[in-house]
Amino acid sequence: MPFFKSFRSGAKVVDQAVNLDPHTWTLPSSYKPSQADGKQTIIPDPRVFSNVFSIPCETETQSIETLLAYPDASHAAVHLALLECFRNLKASAKALDVKVIQPPSYDETKSPEPASPSEPTQLPASKKWDLLIKLAVTRFTTWWSGIELLLNHASAYSHHGGTRAALQLTKDYLPPLDILLVWYALMLSPEAYEAACNAQGANATRLKNLCFPWPAIRDVIDMDKMQLVLPRSAQKLFSNITSQPCDILEYLQSPPAYTDTGKVCIETDLFSEVKRHEDIIEESHKLLWIRSPALQGSLIRAGLEYLDFHLREPNAVEEETVCHQSFGVRLFWRTHRLFPRQYNAFLREIGGAQPDQTQGQDLKRDAKILFDMNDPSPIQEHCHCWTCERIRDDLPEFVYIKPSTAASSSTSLSPMQKQISSLSAEALLQIQDDLGFCLAVEDARRSGLPLPTRPPTAAEKEADKIAKQKQKELGYRPGLNEYVEVLPDGRRKIRTHKYKYTTGMWGMALF
């Protein structure tokens, strides 16, 4: 009778889900903790970052396919992780033990003698964050003044694209997180960034061609703690350029007596620029898409919505226009602008920087072919919580509408309930299990407990199957001391050299 038991259980799930607000679903919460020698839970799935290296590096005219290659869901995923790192930096600043000693006050009417100094008082949490930003701005100015050394070193030792490819920074050249925060804010202010680049003279072109270093950032983020962990080479390079410690929290606790602010003067109020981005950092943390079971789907939908938006409004380049769009559109818009050369080329192609609209129509047609897009639909206010986003993975047109009291007492189904009722019991169970599992993982992470685990889902099994099939198609590549022999019947066989190799100080010797 297991089949009938499963059928009744599934029917009960559908009935409860249809007649309840999805935001009030009772989700599974009992999962086994992972074992040290067993399968480890990794959220976000590393595969979501797999395309982060697709950053166009051509400095000449680009094709439509190249223009549409960036930003990708992988770049937006790293962006989400970076925003979470910024938020954790802010939390670390607020936890610092920073005390303020007020200077002695004078009272001219009583005595010329100064009053005794007051006791040290704890600096308010918000002031601690402001203090860190101001210090980060000073550190950034010093780093920016010495960036020619960094670019020359990177060009000599890590750049292999030739003169026709733009230089991009690898993880060995990344600055600390506080410097990235200021650089992030400066790059998102086009006029200010243009002026800051021009102030570098001969290095202006190289700086303008830089994309915010998403691949390098992906490599150094601890996705479990959402912290930036720079390699020793990057830390040493930063210290050599700025004569400052890499960790700003360490720097804040014991600042040096004197610090050179650098030779390059940046006219922009960088403190205000950084403060402008606090809202998106908090909004990103509140939604926490980076830990969501629907991360991949959310970013794919947001990317298409962003392209739809630009194709409808090719001249919408001002923040006042974009700020009314959904979180996903604003995330992709920021990600796009963090590669100024690519963003400007895209605007020229869609007609945003010129009156000729025919190019925009061409890009729209090509985008439909590449992404199988339908005509843009009118923008609706969507809830972007984990639950609604996970439902949209199965029902892309799902729109959450909070049930009214009258509707809950009615026997007829609301449009939202009709949408949910179209899902099978198996699909509903999987949605709820995905949500419950990710919530349980996040609760365990915040409590410092071992992360729970569960058997692979059907989607995970299918993804693993596809990955293995791709690996099989690529075939086995010979390693050290191996070679491929083609047999008379056409088959290939991996053989091992009979020689022994030893590696010495100056290379490899054959004996």
Residue pairs with C-beta under 8 A, 6 or more apart in sequence:
9 425
10 424
10 425
10 426
10 429
11 425
13 425
13 428
13 429
13 432
14 421
14 423
14 424
14 425
14 428
17 25
17 420
17 423
17 428
17 432
18 413
18 417
18 420
18 421
19 417
21 402
21 403
22 387
22 388
22 391
22 400
22 420
23 385
23 387
23 400
23 402
25 387
25 432
25 435
27 432
27 435
27 436
27 439
28 432
28 433
28 436
28 437
28 440
29 436
29 439
29 440
31 436
31 437
31 440
31 452
31 453
31 454
32 452
32 453
32 454
33 444
33 449
33 450
33 451
33 452
33 453
34 40
34 41
34 450
34 451
34 452
34 453
38 453
39 453
40 451
40 453
41 441
41 451
41 452
41 453
42 223
43 291
43 438
43 441
44 77
44 81
44 223
44 290
44 291
44 295
45 295
45 296
46 223
47 296
47 463
48 73
48 74
48 77
48 295
48 296
48 299
49 74
49 77
49 78
49 218
50 74
51 72
51 73
51 74
52 72
52 74
52 75
52 77
52 78
52 214
52 215
52 218
53 215
54 69
54 70
54 72
54 74
55 70
55 75
55 168
55 211
55 214
55 215
55 339
56 62
56 66
56 67
56 69
56 70
56 342
57 161
57 165
57 166
57 168
58 66
58 164
58 165
58 166
59 164
59 165
59 166
59 209
59 341
60 164
62 345
64 349
64 362
64 363
64 366
65 366
65 370
67 342
67 345
67 346
67 349
67 363
68 307
68 363
68 366
68 367
68 370
68 371
70 211
70 336
70 339
70 342
71 303
71 332
71 335
71 336
71 339
72 303
73 296
73 299
73 300
73 303
74 214
75 214
75 335
76 299
76 302
76 303
76 331
76 332
76 335
77 290
77 295
77 299
78 214
78 217
78 218
78 221
79 214
79 331
79 334
79 335
79 338
80 284
80 289
80 290
80 295
80 331
81 217
81 218
81 221
81 223
81 226
81 290
82 180
82 184
82 217
82 221
83 280
83 281
83 284
83 285
84 226
84 284
84 285
84 288
84 290
85 177
85 221
85 226
85 227
85 228
86 177
86 181
86 184
86 281
87 226
87 281
87 282
87 284
87 285
88 225
88 226
88 227
89 132
89 177
89 178
89 181
90 129
90 132
90 281
92 249
93 128
93 129
93 131
93 132
93 249
93 252
94 125
94 126
94 128
94 129
96 128
96 249
96 252
96 253
97 122
98 122
98 123
98 128
98 131
98 252
99 120
99 121
99 122
99 123
100 120
100 121
100 122
100 123
101 117
101 118
101 120
102 117
102 118
102 121
103 117
104 114
104 115
104 116
104 117
104 118
105 114
105 115
106 112
106 114
106 115
107 115
123 131
130 271
131 252
132 178
132 248
132 252
133 181
133 182
133 271
133 274
133 275
134 271
135 178
135 248
135 251
135 252
135 255
136 178
136 179
136 181
136 182
136 248
136 274
137 182
137 270
137 271
137 274
138 259
138 261
139 176
139 178
139 179
139 182
139 242
139 244
139 248
139 251
140 175
140 178
140 179
140 182
140 183
140 186
140 270
141 261
141 262
141 264
141 266
141 270
142 241
142 242
142 243
142 244
142 259
142 260
142 261
142 262
143 175
143 179
143 238
143 241
143 242
143 262
144 196
144 200
144 262
144 264
144 266
145 261
145 262
145 263
145 264
146 241
146 242
146 262
147 200
147 203
147 207
147 241
148 200
148 203
149 241
150 169
150 173
150 237
150 241
151 167
151 203
151 206
151 207
153 173
153 237
154 167
154 169
154 170
154 173
155 167
155 206
158 170
158 172
158 173
159 165
159 167
159 168
161 167
166 206
166 209
166 210
166 211
166 341
167 206
167 209
167 210
168 210
168 211
168 213
168 215
169 210
169 213
169 216
170 213
170 215
170 216
171 213
171 216
171 219
171 220
171 230
171 231
171 234
172 231
172 233
172 234
172 237
173 213
173 216
173 234
173 237
174 180
174 213
174 216
174 217
174 220
174 228
174 230
174 234
175 183
175 234
175 238
176 228
176 230
176 235
176 238
176 246
176 247
176 248
177 227
177 228
177 248
178 248
179 238
180 217
180 228
181 274
182 270
182 273
182 274
183 212
184 212
184 277
184 338
185 270
185 273
185 274
185 276
185 277
186 192
186 193
186 196
186 266
186 268
186 270
186 273
187 193
187 212
187 337
187 338
187 340
188 273
188 277
188 334
188 337
188 338
189 268
189 273
190 337
190 340
192 266
192 267
192 268
192 273
193 340
194 208
195 266
195 267
195 268
196 207
196 264
196 266
196 268
197 203
197 204
197 207
197 208
198 204
199 264
199 265
199 266
200 207
200 264
208 340
208 341
209 341
211 338
211 339
211 341
211 342
212 338
212 339
217 228
220 228
220 229
220 230
220 231
220 234
221 227
221 228
221 229
222 228
222 229
224 445
226 290
230 238
230 246
234 246
235 246
238 244
238 246
239 245
239 246
243 259
243 260
244 251
244 256
244 259
245 251
280 330
280 331
280 334
283 327
284 290
284 327
284 331
287 327
287 384
287 385
288 386
288 442
289 295
289 298
289 299
289 384
289 389
291 438
291 441
291 442
292 298
292 386
292 389
292 390
292 438
293 386
293 390
293 434
293 435
293 437
293 438
294 386
294 389
294 390
294 392
294 393
294 434
297 389
297 390
297 392
297 393
298 328
298 384
298 389
298 392
299 328
301 328
301 392
301 396
302 326
302 327
302 328
302 329
302 331
302 332
303 328
303 332
304 371
304 373
305 326
305 328
305 329
305 379
306 328
306 329
306 332
306 333
306 336
307 367
307 371
307 373
308 373
308 376
308 377
309 316
309 322
309 325
309 329
309 376
309 379
310 316
310 346
310 350
310 352
311 350
311 360
311 363
311 364
311 367
311 376
312 376
313 321
314 347
314 350
314 351
314 352
314 357
314 360
315 352
316 322
316 352
317 347
317 352
322 329
322 330
322 333
323 330
325 333
325 379
326 379
326 382
326 384
327 384
328 384
336 342
336 343
336 346
337 343
344 353
347 353
348 354
348 359
349 359
349 360
349 363
350 359
350 360
350 363
350 364
351 357
351 358
351 359
351 360
352 360
367 373
368 374
380 399
382 388
382 399
382 400
383 400
386 435
386 438
386 439
387 435
388 398
388 400
390 431
390 434
390 435
391 398
391 420
391 431
392 398
393 431
394 423
394 427
394 431
395 419
395 420
395 422
395 423
397 419
398 416
398 419
398 420
399 415
399 416
399 419
400 416
401 414
401 415
401 416
403 414
403 416
403 417
407 414
413 421
420 428
423 431
430 457
430 458
433 454
433 457
434 457
437 452
437 454
440 452
441 451
441 452
444 450
444 451
444 452
445 451
456 464
475 492
476 494
478 484
478 494
480 501
481 496
481 497
481 499
481 501
482 494
482 495
482 496
482 497
483 494
483 495
483 497
484 492
484 493
484 494
484 495
485 492
485 493
485 494
485 495
486 492
487 493
499 510
499 511
500 511
501 508
501 509
501 510
501 511
502 508
502 509
502 511
503 509
